[in-house]
Amino acid sequence: MKTLPLFAQTLALLLLSLPTLRAADDTPVPTEDHPVEDASKFQLQAKADPSLPTLFLVGDSTMKVGTPGQRGWGEEMAPFFDPKKINVVNEAIGGRSSRTFQAEGRWDAVVAMIQKGDYVVIQFGHNDAGAINDNFRARASIKGVGEDTQAIDNMLTHKHEIVHSFGWYMRKYATDVKAKDGIPIIMSLVPRNNWKDGKVVRSSGEAYGGWAQQAATTTGTIFVDDNEIIAEGLDGLGQEKTLPLFADAKLHASPAGAVFNARMAVSGLKSIPGNPLGPYFSPAADSIPAFTGTAASK
């Protein structure tokens, strides 16, 4: 049997020891696979201290969600950072794709708040598949990283729209942040609760995880392979012991799972060459090792 990498062994033992991972949350499990949150109920957060640098989180329901029983990993990130040194602002919203987060104007509002030296984590992919135009969600981007476009009269918003590829939208996030002298960090998407031969199925190559990495490479942006990092952590626990981490059978995290995923994100951020966020971590992050694989790059 293949021995797990030291990182996976260490994280598995550490996380298994946490009380929150020993039992599933008793909140009723929702049946919605990809909840679409009402934007009016998820107003943008403000910086607690505008004089400090800010870590913005931008993504979908795996990062922030309002569905009972589910919790996004971004909602568990603040305790790992020192509030006297950095703001943590979670602007994610459930049901958005790389395309609709921009099309709704939410991204422009985030960009307006970015100041020199701010960090922006961008993570999408779960909602980028499906229909490009329908009267239900109309949120898919064109698959891949190309420059192809599709002009539509959006049946849901009743607006004319030029739809781009997933890679195009991810590149735009990165270049917009850099234009404000901020530091973008592209993360691959959280893995689904999908196992094969005792391992979590990864998203790489010609899939959203791989396309996110290609967008990061093209724009010279920091890339953290959150998909691989979380998958290794889950592999270390084993499929049966990961059940309490999921609020549904497919993807969304329970409160315990959100803590798990947040710790994986911290591990990934610590693995960025030069550890630029190192000075901002709180003592709560001390026990989390940097990922030692090749999942982070500049």
C-alpha positions as a Markdown table, in Angstrom:
| # | Residue | x | y | z |
|---|---|---|---|---|
| 1 | Met | 0.0 | 0.0 | 0.0 |
| 2 | Lys | 1.3 | 3.4 | -0.9 |
| 3 | Thr | 2.3 | 5.5 | 2.1 |
| 4 | Leu | 0.7 | 8.9 | 2.4 |
| 5 | Pro | 2.9 | 12.0 | 2.1 |
| 6 | Leu | 4.1 | 13.4 | 5.4 |
| 7 | Phe | 1.8 | 16.4 | 5.0 |
| 8 | Ala | -1.3 | 14.2 | 4.6 |
| 9 | Gln | -0.3 | 12.1 | 7.6 |
| 10 | Thr | 0.3 | 15.1 | 9.8 |
| 11 | Leu | -2.9 | 16.9 | 8.7 |
| 12 | Ala | -5.0 | 13.8 | 9.1 |
| 13 | Leu | -3.9 | 13.2 | 12.6 |
| 14 | Leu | -4.2 | 16.8 | 13.5 |
| 15 | Leu | -7.7 | 17.2 | 12.1 |
| 16 | Leu | -9.0 | 13.9 | 13.4 |
| 17 | Ser | -8.1 | 15.1 | 16.9 |
| 18 | Leu | -10.4 | 18.1 | 16.6 |
| 19 | Pro | -13.7 | 17.7 | 18.5 |
| 20 | Thr | -15.6 | 19.3 | 15.7 |
| 21 | Leu | -14.7 | 16.4 | 13.4 |
| 22 | Arg | -15.9 | 13.6 | 15.6 |
| 23 | Ala | -19.6 | 13.9 | 14.9 |
| 24 | Ala | -21.9 | 15.2 | 12.2 |
| 25 | Asp | -23.8 | 18.3 | 12.8 |
| 26 | Asp | -27.5 | 17.5 | 13.7 |
| 27 | Thr | -29.0 | 20.3 | 11.6 |
| 28 | Pro | -31.3 | 19.0 | 8.9 |
| 29 | Val | -29.5 | 18.2 | 5.7 |
| 30 | Pro | -30.6 | 20.4 | 2.7 |
| 31 | Thr | -31.3 | 18.8 | -0.6 |
| 32 | Glu | -30.2 | 21.7 | -2.8 |
| 33 | Asp | -26.9 | 20.9 | -4.6 |
| 34 | His | -26.0 | 24.4 | -5.7 |
| 35 | Pro | -27.9 | 27.0 | -3.6 |
| 36 | Val | -28.5 | 30.4 | -5.3 |
| 37 | Glu | -28.4 | 33.0 | -2.5 |
| 38 | Asp | -30.5 | 36.2 | -2.7 |
| 39 | Ala | -28.0 | 39.0 | -3.3 |
| 40 | Ser | -30.1 | 41.4 | -1.3 |
| 41 | Lys | -29.5 | 39.2 | 1.8 |
| 42 | Phe | -25.8 | 39.0 | 1.2 |
| 43 | Gln | -24.6 | 42.6 | 1.2 |
| 44 | Leu | -20.9 | 43.3 | 0.7 |
| 45 | Gln | -18.9 | 43.4 | 3.9 |
| 46 | Ala | -16.9 | 46.4 | 4.9 |
| 47 | Lys | -13.3 | 46.4 | 6.2 |
| 48 | Ala | -13.2 | 46.5 | 10.0 |
| 49 | Asp | -10.2 | 48.7 | 9.9 |
| 50 | Pro | -9.5 | 50.6 | 6.6 |
| 51 | Ser | -6.0 | 51.4 | 7.8 |
| 52 | Leu | -5.0 | 47.7 | 7.7 |
| 53 | Pro | -4.4 | 45.5 | 4.6 |
| 54 | Thr | -7.3 | 43.2 | 3.7 |
| 55 | Leu | -7.6 | 39.6 | 2.7 |
| 56 | Phe | -10.7 | 39.5 | 0.4 |
| 57 | Leu | -12.4 | 36.2 | -0.3 |
| 58 | Val | -14.3 | 35.9 | -3.6 |
| 59 | Gly | -16.2 | 32.7 | -4.5 |
| 60 | Asp | -19.4 | 30.6 | -4.3 |
| 61 | Ser | -21.3 | 28.6 | -1.7 |
| 62 | Thr | -18.3 | 26.5 | -0.8 |
| 63 | Met | -16.8 | 29.7 | 0.6 |
| 64 | Lys | -20.0 | 31.3 | 2.0 |
| 65 | Val | -23.5 | 30.0 | 2.2 |
| 66 | Gly | -26.8 | 30.7 | 3.8 |
| 67 | Thr | -28.4 | 27.3 | 3.6 |
| 68 | Pro | -29.1 | 25.7 | 7.0 |
| 69 | Gly | -26.7 | 23.0 | 7.9 |
| 70 | Gln | -24.1 | 24.1 | 5.4 |
| 71 | Arg | -21.1 | 26.4 | 6.0 |
| 72 | Gly | -18.5 | 27.8 | 3.7 |
| 73 | Trp | -14.8 | 27.6 | 4.5 |
| 74 | Gly | -14.4 | 31.4 | 4.2 |
| 75 | Glu | -16.7 | 31.8 | 7.2 |
| 76 | Glu | -14.1 | 30.1 | 9.3 |
| 77 | Met | -11.0 | 32.0 | 8.1 |
| 78 | Ala | -11.0 | 35.0 | 10.3 |
| 79 | Pro | -9.8 | 33.2 | 13.5 |
| 80 | Phe | -6.6 | 32.2 | 11.7 |
| 81 | Phe | -5.6 | 35.9 | 11.2 |
| 82 | Asp | -4.6 | 38.6 | 13.6 |
| 83 | Pro | -7.4 | 41.3 | 13.4 |
| 84 | Lys | -4.8 | 43.9 | 14.6 |
| 85 | Lys | -2.8 | 43.3 | 11.5 |
| 86 | Ile | -5.2 | 42.4 | 8.7 |
| 87 | Asn | -8.9 | 42.4 | 7.8 |
| 88 | Val | -10.6 | 39.3 | 6.5 |
| 89 | Val | -13.5 | 40.1 | 4.3 |
| 90 | Asn | -15.6 | 37.3 | 2.8 |
| 91 | Glu | -17.5 | 38.6 | -0.2 |
| 92 | Ala | -18.5 | 35.2 | -1.6 |
| 93 | Ile | -22.1 | 34.4 | -2.4 |
| 94 | Gly | -23.8 | 31.1 | -3.1 |
| 95 | Gly | -24.8 | 30.1 | -6.6 |
| 96 | Arg | -22.4 | 32.4 | -8.5 |
| 97 | Ser | -20.1 | 31.3 | -11.2 |
| 98 | Ser | -17.0 | 33.1 | -12.4 |
| 99 | Arg | -19.3 | 34.8 | -14.9 |
| 100 | Thr | -22.3 | 35.8 | -12.8 |
| 101 | Phe | -20.2 | 37.2 | -9.9 |
| 102 | Gln | -19.0 | 39.7 | -12.4 |
| 103 | Ala | -22.2 | 40.1 | -14.5 |
| 104 | Glu | -24.2 | 41.0 | -11.4 |
| 105 | Gly | -21.8 | 43.9 | -10.6 |
| 106 | Arg | -20.6 | 42.3 | -7.3 |
| 107 | Trp | -17.0 | 42.1 | -8.6 |
| 108 | Asp | -16.9 | 45.8 | -9.6 |
| 109 | Ala | -18.0 | 46.7 | -6.0 |
| 110 | Val | -15.2 | 44.5 | -4.6 |
| 111 | Val | -12.6 | 46.1 | -6.9 |
| 112 | Ala | -13.7 | 49.5 | -5.7 |
| 113 | Met | -12.7 | 48.5 | -2.2 |
| 114 | Ile | -9.3 | 47.1 | -3.1 |
| 115 | Gln | -6.3 | 49.1 | -1.9 |
| 116 | Lys | -2.6 | 48.7 | -2.6 |
| 117 | Gly | -1.2 | 45.6 | -0.8 |
| 118 | Asp | -4.6 | 43.9 | -0.3 |
| 119 | Tyr | -4.8 | 40.2 | -1.1 |
| 120 | Val | -7.7 | 38.7 | -3.0 |
| 121 | Val | -8.4 | 35.0 | -3.1 |
| 122 | Ile | -10.5 | 34.0 | -6.1 |
| 123 | Gln | -12.1 | 30.5 | -6.3 |
| 124 | Phe | -14.8 | 29.4 | -8.8 |
| 125 | Gly | -15.8 | 26.5 | -10.9 |
| 126 | His | -18.7 | 24.6 | -9.3 |
| 127 | Asn | -21.3 | 26.7 | -11.0 |
| 128 | Asp | -19.6 | 27.3 | -14.3 |
| 129 | Ala | -21.0 | 24.2 | -16.0 |
| 130 | Gly | -24.6 | 23.9 | -17.2 |
| 131 | Ala | -26.7 | 26.2 | -19.3 |
| 132 | Ile | -25.2 | 29.4 | -20.7 |
| 133 | Asn | -28.7 | 30.8 | -21.3 |
| 134 | Asp | -32.0 | 29.7 | -19.8 |
| 135 | Asn | -34.7 | 31.1 | -17.6 |
| 136 | Phe | -33.6 | 29.2 | -14.5 |
| 137 | Arg | -30.0 | 30.2 | -13.7 |
| 138 | Ala | -28.1 | 31.2 | -16.9 |
| 139 | Arg | -24.8 | 31.2 | -15.2 |
| 140 | Ala | -22.4 | 28.9 | -17.1 |
| 141 | Ser | -19.2 | 30.2 | -18.7 |
| 142 | Ile | -17.7 | 28.7 | -21.9 |
| 143 | Lys | -15.6 | 25.7 | -21.0 |
| 144 | Gly | -11.8 | 26.2 | -21.2 |
| 145 | Val | -9.5 | 29.1 | -21.2 |
| 146 | Gly | -9.9 | 30.5 | -24.7 |
| 147 | Glu | -10.9 | 33.8 | -26.1 |
| 148 | Asp | -14.2 | 32.5 | -27.7 |
| 149 | Thr | -17.4 | 34.3 | -26.9 |
| 150 | Gln | -21.1 | 33.8 | -27.2 |
| 151 | Ala | -23.6 | 36.7 | -27.5 |
| 152 | Ile | -26.9 | 36.1 | -25.8 |
| 153 | Asp | -30.1 | 37.8 | -24.9 |
| 154 | Asn | -30.2 | 36.5 | -21.3 |
| 155 | Met | -33.5 | 34.8 | -20.7 |
| 156 | Leu | -33.2 | 35.3 | -16.9 |
| 157 | Thr | -31.9 | 38.9 | -16.7 |
| 158 | His | -33.5 | 40.1 | -19.9 |
| 159 | Lys | -30.2 | 41.8 | -20.8 |
| 160 | His | -27.8 | 41.4 | -23.8 |
| 161 | Glu | -24.6 | 39.7 | -22.7 |
| 162 | Ile | -21.3 | 38.6 | -24.1 |
| 163 | Val | -20.3 | 35.3 | -22.4 |
| 164 | His | -16.7 | 34.4 | -22.2 |
| 165 | Ser | -14.7 | 31.4 | -21.2 |
| 166 | Phe | -14.0 | 30.3 | -17.6 |
| 167 | Gly | -10.3 | 31.2 | -18.1 |
| 168 | Trp | -11.2 | 34.6 | -19.5 |
| 169 | Tyr | -13.2 | 35.5 | -16.3 |
| 170 | Met | -10.4 | 34.1 | -14.0 |
| 171 | Arg | -7.8 | 36.2 | -15.9 |
| 172 | Lys | -10.0 | 39.3 | -15.5 |
| 173 | Tyr | -10.2 | 38.8 | -11.8 |
| 174 | Ala | -6.4 | 38.6 | -11.6 |
| 175 | Thr | -5.7 | 41.6 | -13.9 |
| 176 | Asp | -8.3 | 43.8 | -12.2 |
| 177 | Val | -6.7 | 43.1 | -8.8 |
| 178 | Lys | -3.2 | 43.9 | -10.1 |
| 179 | Ala | -4.5 | 47.1 | -11.7 |
| 180 | Lys | -5.3 | 48.3 | -8.1 |
| 181 | Asp | -1.9 | 47.2 | -6.9 |
| 182 | Gly | -3.4 | 44.3 | -5.0 |
| 183 | Ile | -2.2 | 40.7 | -4.9 |
| 184 | Pro | -4.5 | 38.1 | -6.5 |
| 185 | Ile | -4.4 | 34.5 | -5.4 |
| 186 | Ile | -6.3 | 32.1 | -7.7 |
| 187 | Met | -7.4 | 28.8 | -5.9 |
| 188 | Ser | -8.7 | 25.7 | -7.6 |
| 189 | Leu | -12.2 | 24.7 | -6.6 |
| 190 | Val | -13.0 | 22.6 | -3.5 |
| 191 | Pro | -13.2 | 18.9 | -4.4 |
| 192 | Arg | -16.6 | 17.2 | -4.5 |
| 193 | Asn | -17.4 | 14.2 | -2.2 |
| 194 | Asn | -16.5 | 11.9 | -5.1 |
| 195 | Trp | -14.2 | 8.9 | -4.5 |
| 196 | Lys | -12.5 | 6.4 | -6.7 |
| 197 | Asp | -10.3 | 3.5 | -5.6 |
| 198 | Gly | -10.1 | 5.0 | -2.1 |
| 199 | Lys | -9.1 | 8.5 | -3.2 |
| 200 | Val | -10.9 | 11.7 | -3.8 |
| 201 | Val | -11.3 | 12.5 | -7.5 |
| 202 | Arg | -9.2 | 15.6 | -8.4 |
| 203 | Ser | -10.0 | 18.4 | -10.8 |
| 204 | Ser | -7.0 | 19.1 | -12.9 |
| 205 | Gly | -5.9 | 19.2 | -16.6 |
| 206 | Glu | -8.8 | 20.0 | -18.8 |
| 207 | Ala | -11.2 | 20.7 | -16.0 |
| 208 | Tyr | -12.0 | 23.7 | -13.8 |
| 209 | Gly | -9.1 | 23.1 | -11.4 |
| 210 | Gly | -6.6 | 22.9 | -14.3 |
| 211 | Trp | -8.1 | 25.8 | -16.1 |
| 212 | Ala | -7.8 | 27.9 | -12.9 |
| 213 | Gln | -4.1 | 27.0 | -12.8 |
| 214 | Gln | -3.7 | 28.0 | -16.5 |
| 215 | Ala | -5.3 | 31.3 | -15.9 |
| 216 | Ala | -2.9 | 31.9 | -13.0 |
| 217 | Thr | 0.1 | 31.0 | -15.1 |
| 218 | Thr | -1.0 | 33.2 | -18.0 |
| 219 | Thr | -1.4 | 36.3 | -15.7 |
| 220 | Gly | 1.6 | 35.6 | -13.5 |
| 221 | Thr | -0.6 | 35.1 | -10.5 |
| 222 | Ile | -0.1 | 33.1 | -7.3 |
| 223 | Phe | -1.9 | 29.8 | -7.6 |
| 224 | Val | -2.9 | 27.6 | -4.7 |
| 225 | Asp | -4.2 | 24.1 | -5.7 |
| 226 | Asp | -6.9 | 24.0 | -2.9 |
| 227 | Asn | -8.5 | 21.0 | -4.8 |
| 228 | Glu | -5.4 | 18.9 | -4.3 |
| 229 | Ile | -4.7 | 20.1 | -0.8 |
| 230 | Ile | -8.1 | 19.3 | 0.5 |
| 231 | Ala | -8.2 | 16.0 | -1.4 |
| 232 | Glu | -5.0 | 14.9 | 0.3 |
| 233 | Gly | -6.4 | 15.8 | 3.7 |
| 234 | Leu | -9.5 | 13.8 | 3.0 |
| 235 | Asp | -7.5 | 10.9 | 1.6 |
| 236 | Gly | -5.6 | 10.9 | 4.9 |
| 237 | Leu | -8.8 | 10.5 | 6.9 |
| 238 | Gly | -10.4 | 7.9 | 4.6 |
| 239 | Gln | -13.9 | 8.1 | 3.1 |
| 240 | Glu | -15.8 | 6.8 | 6.1 |
| 241 | Lys | -14.3 | 9.3 | 8.5 |
| 242 | Thr | -14.9 | 12.2 | 6.2 |
| 243 | Leu | -18.7 | 11.8 | 6.3 |
| 244 | Pro | -19.2 | 14.3 | 9.2 |
| 245 | Leu | -17.5 | 16.9 | 7.1 |
| 246 | Phe | -20.2 | 17.1 | 4.5 |
| 247 | Ala | -23.7 | 18.6 | 4.9 |
| 248 | Asp | -24.9 | 16.9 | 1.7 |
| 249 | Ala | -23.9 | 13.9 | -0.3 |
| 250 | Lys | -22.1 | 15.8 | -3.0 |
| 251 | Leu | -20.2 | 18.9 | -2.1 |
| 252 | His | -21.2 | 21.3 | 0.6 |
| 253 | Ala | -19.5 | 21.3 | 4.0 |
| 254 | Ser | -21.0 | 20.9 | 7.4 |
| 255 | Pro | -19.7 | 23.3 | 10.1 |
| 256 | Ala | -17.0 | 20.8 | 10.9 |
| 257 | Gly | -16.1 | 20.5 | 7.2 |
| 258 | Ala | -15.9 | 24.2 | 6.9 |
| 259 | Val | -13.2 | 24.3 | 9.6 |
| 260 | Phe | -11.4 | 21.4 | 7.9 |
| 261 | Asn | -11.5 | 23.3 | 4.5 |
| 262 | Ala | -10.4 | 26.5 | 6.1 |
| 263 | Arg | -7.4 | 24.8 | 7.7 |
| 264 | Met | -6.5 | 23.4 | 4.3 |
| 265 | Ala | -6.7 | 26.9 | 2.8 |
| 266 | Val | -4.4 | 28.2 | 5.5 |
| 267 | Ser | -2.0 | 25.3 | 4.7 |
| 268 | Gly | -2.1 | 26.3 | 1.1 |
| 269 | Leu | -1.5 | 30.0 | 1.8 |
| 270 | Lys | 1.4 | 29.1 | 4.0 |
| 271 | Ser | 3.0 | 27.2 | 1.1 |
| 272 | Ile | 3.1 | 30.2 | -1.2 |
| 273 | Pro | 6.8 | 30.9 | -2.0 |
| 274 | Gly | 8.1 | 33.5 | 0.5 |
| 275 | Asn | 5.0 | 33.0 | 2.7 |
| 276 | Pro | 3.8 | 36.6 | 2.2 |
| 277 | Leu | 0.8 | 36.2 | 4.5 |
| 278 | Gly | 3.0 | 34.7 | 7.3 |
| 279 | Pro | 3.2 | 38.0 | 9.3 |
| 280 | Tyr | -0.6 | 38.2 | 9.5 |
| 281 | Phe | -1.5 | 34.7 | 10.9 |
| 282 | Ser | -2.8 | 34.4 | 14.4 |
| 283 | Pro | -1.6 | 31.8 | 17.0 |
| 284 | Ala | -4.6 | 29.7 | 15.9 |
| 285 | Ala | -2.7 | 29.0 | 12.7 |
| 286 | Asp | 0.5 | 27.9 | 14.4 |
| 287 | Ser | -0.4 | 24.2 | 14.4 |
| 288 | Ile | -1.2 | 24.1 | 10.7 |
| 289 | Pro | 1.8 | 23.1 | 8.5 |
| 290 | Ala | 2.4 | 24.5 | 5.1 |
| 291 | Phe | 1.5 | 22.2 | 2.3 |
| 292 | Thr | 4.7 | 20.5 | 1.2 |
| 293 | Gly | 3.7 | 19.4 | -2.3 |
| 294 | Thr | 3.6 | 21.4 | -5.5 |
| 295 | Ala | 0.2 | 22.9 | -5.0 |
| 296 | Ala | 1.2 | 26.5 | -4.7 |
| 297 | Ser | 3.2 | 28.6 | -7.2 |
| 298 | Lys | 4.0 | 32.1 | -8.3 |
